[in-house]
Amino acid sequence: METLNRRKFIQNTGLLAASSFLSPLAAYGFHQAKKRLALVGTGSRGIGMWGSSVQEAYHDIIEFVGLCDINPGRVAYAKEQMKVSCPVYTDFDKMIKETKPDTLIVTTTDSTHHEFIIKGLEAGLTVISEKPMTTDEQKCQAIFDAEERTGNKVIVTFNMRYTPYVQQIWELLRNGEIGDIKSVNLNWYLDTSHGASYFRRWHGEKEFGGTLLVHKATHHFDTLNYWMDSEPEEVYAYGSLDFYGLKNSSINHSHCRTCPHQSNCDFYWDITKDRRAMELYVDHENHDGYLRDGCVFRKEIDIYDTMAVQYRYANGVPVSYSLTAFSPYEGFRVAINGTKGRLDAWIKSSMPTGVPPYQEITITNLFGNVNTIQVIPQSGGHGGSDPRLKNKIFRNPDSPDLYKQSAGSRDGAMSALIGIAARNSIETGKIIKIADLTSLKPMAKKA
Ligand SMILES: NC(=O)c1ccc[n+]([C@@H]2O[C@H](COP(=O)([O-])OP(=O)(O)OC[C@H]3O[C@@H](n4cnc5c(N)ncnc54)[C@H](O)[C@@H]3O)[C@@H](O)[C@H]2O)c1
């Protein structure tokens, strides 16, 4: 960071602090009585990120008043894991009526978020939704309409913005280190462990997660929107299922536990050795039939594992993005070209040779002067981002949003809509204009 012009940066962030009055978190104070939290979707993320850890870290200022899930076994397990005493429900409306929360946390499968976001807004609650905010353009519009009707706002939890290297890149860009941004390449690699896990789970079916272009890439598109400080205008994409799914293997089954091909499948996963997965999913599959160790080659898989997206921001910056879900290693490469130089980062999160203890960002000026910045990941989920996001939401909601990390429905939509437009483009072969999808008109500079 030694090359940053601190004074200029502080000037910039001073202005940004003033704009935090527009933040969806700004009105969310925890000053008086404990906040009454209800949570819907008590799966892995619900219990882990928003359940036990919130109960442990913030029990002085919050209390869980209700938990809800369509799976009665899982919601009972969640209560036990979270060490809370509130009632549990399978009927969301009943939970809201009986427990009178003031805050709702939505951690269900992606394609159902809108239902609970809208009901929460209608009930006058502060709604906190996991990413992606939703999975298609009609549901995006329904959320905007509900916000307008009720005057309430949804908070979308883009934890990636809180990751130290993402924030560091944002600072470098806003500080003008590479001049005006002119083009971007981002290539994202999911490895054969993490990448394959999406194909084992509900994420492998479009109706639940909207494809990885929405479920996964919403993180990447939101980060790009954040870095570019602009909103997407038009999108063209290619996508195919080239590795997982029925057509790409001579062996397949419904799930691993009963599979006759266990000994000759590279993707055989013995879930019975994973106690947490057994207690969270297998013990309750009698209620909903969800097989957490689904076959990565099963016939229901209808998403892409190979994706290439070209899109342009309203400020004219073109982006070339790709996502592959069967890479030997995991991470991403980003290159941002500007009028004064170029920013490169190659962030590795799994490598056969091991992952370095720091992440590197390189700024190369147009005439060859190189400055390398090392960023040390912080402890806590997702490189330290999860605890930072939770602190902002629960502990310090009124603190200045210096790095513009708070996100609402507009950000939630603008990231999901790139993936939704990419999906539409793959299906129609056409360039999709973001302005044609909902009532939102892209802005050259983000608000
Ligand atoms: N920000 C991140 O880094 C991050 C990481 C993981 C997951 N997530 C998000 O968290 C959400 C949950 O993911 P997960 O990994 O916990 O999945 P999961 O399958 O473990 O949990 C989802 C839960 O929702 C419940 N559910 C589904 N439909 C429901 C309905 N209509 N009503 C009530 N409950 C319903 C399921 O029974 C299940 O218990 C997803 O939106 C996912 O994108 C975000």
The ligand as a MOL file (V3000), in Angstrom:
LIG
                    3D

  0  0  0     0  0            999 V3000
M  V30 BEGIN CTAB
M  V30 COUNTS 44 48 0 0 0
M  V30 BEGIN ATOM
M  V30 1 N -22.1990 -16.0050 0.4310 0
M  V30 2 C -21.6580 -17.2040 0.4250 0
M  V30 3 O -20.4460 -17.3260 0.3880 0
M  V30 4 C -22.5560 -18.4090 0.4690 0
M  V30 5 C -22.0120 -19.6740 0.7500 0
M  V30 6 C -22.8760 -20.7570 0.7900 0
M  V30 7 C -24.2320 -20.5850 0.5390 0
M  V30 8 N -24.7230 -19.3540 0.2660 0 CHG=1
M  V30 9 C -26.1650 -19.1660 -0.0230 0
M  V30 10 O -26.9190 -19.5870 1.1030 0
M  V30 11 C -28.1510 -20.1660 0.6730 0
M  V30 12 C -28.3120 -21.5480 1.2960 0
M  V30 13 O -27.2710 -22.3930 0.8360 0
M  V30 14 P -26.8310 -23.6980 1.6550 0
M  V30 15 O -25.4870 -24.0600 1.1900 0
M  V30 16 O -27.0640 -23.4640 3.0850 0 CHG=-1
M  V30 17 O -27.8870 -24.7770 1.1190 0
M  V30 18 P -28.5500 -25.9660 1.9480 0
M  V30 19 O -29.1190 -26.8860 0.9490 0
M  V30 20 O -27.6070 -26.4880 2.9570 0
M  V30 21 O -29.7300 -25.2350 2.7540 0
M  V30 22 C -30.8850 -24.7080 2.1440 0
M  V30 23 C -32.0440 -24.9180 3.1250 0
M  V30 24 O -33.2020 -24.2640 2.6250 0
M  V30 25 C -34.3230 -25.1170 2.8920 0
M  V30 26 N -35.4120 -24.7410 1.9940 0
M  V30 27 C -35.4800 -24.8930 0.6530 0
M  V30 28 N -36.6380 -24.3920 0.1820 0
M  V30 29 C -37.3120 -23.9100 1.2550 0
M  V30 30 C -38.5830 -23.2870 1.4200 0
M  V30 31 N -39.3790 -23.0570 0.3660 0
M  V30 32 N -38.9550 -22.9210 2.6670 0
M  V30 33 C -38.1560 -23.1570 3.7350 0
M  V30 34 N -36.9480 -23.7630 3.6520 0
M  V30 35 C -36.5310 -24.1270 2.4140 0
M  V30 36 C -33.7760 -26.5220 2.6700 0
M  V30 37 O -34.5790 -27.5170 3.2520 0
M  V30 38 C -32.4030 -26.4060 3.3110 0
M  V30 39 O -32.4340 -26.7190 4.6780 0
M  V30 40 C -28.1290 -20.1720 -0.8360 0
M  V30 41 O -28.8510 -19.0810 -1.3310 0
M  V30 42 C -26.6630 -20.0240 -1.1750 0
M  V30 43 O -26.4470 -19.3330 -2.4000 0
M  V30 44 C -23.9110 -18.2700 0.2400 0
M  V30 END ATOM
M  V30 BEGIN BOND
M  V30 1 1 1 2
M  V30 2 2 2 3
M  V30 3 1 2 4
M  V30 4 1 4 5
M  V30 5 2 4 44
M  V30 6 2 5 6
M  V30 7 1 6 7
M  V30 8 2 7 8
M  V30 9 1 8 9
M  V30 10 1 8 44
M  V30 11 1 9 10
M  V30 12 1 9 42
M  V30 13 1 10 11
M  V30 14 1 11 12
M  V30 15 1 11 40
M  V30 16 1 12 13
M  V30 17 1 13 14
M  V30 18 2 14 15
M  V30 19 1 14 16
M  V30 20 1 14 17
M  V30 21 1 17 18
M  V30 22 2 18 19
M  V30 23 1 18 20
M  V30 24 1 18 21
M  V30 25 1 21 22
M  V30 26 1 22 23
M  V30 27 1 23 24
M  V30 28 1 23 38
M  V30 29 1 24 25
M  V30 30 1 25 26
M  V30 31 1 25 36
M  V30 32 1 26 27
M  V30 33 1 26 35
M  V30 34 2 27 28
M  V30 35 1 28 29
M  V30 36 1 29 30
M  V30 37 2 29 35
M  V30 38 1 30 31
M  V30 39 2 30 32
M  V30 40 1 32 33
M  V30 41 2 33 34
M  V30 42 1 34 35
M  V30 43 1 36 37
M  V30 44 1 36 38
M  V30 45 1 38 39
M  V30 46 1 40 41
M  V30 47 1 40 42
M  V30 48 1 42 43
M  V30 END BOND
M  V30 END CTAB
M  END
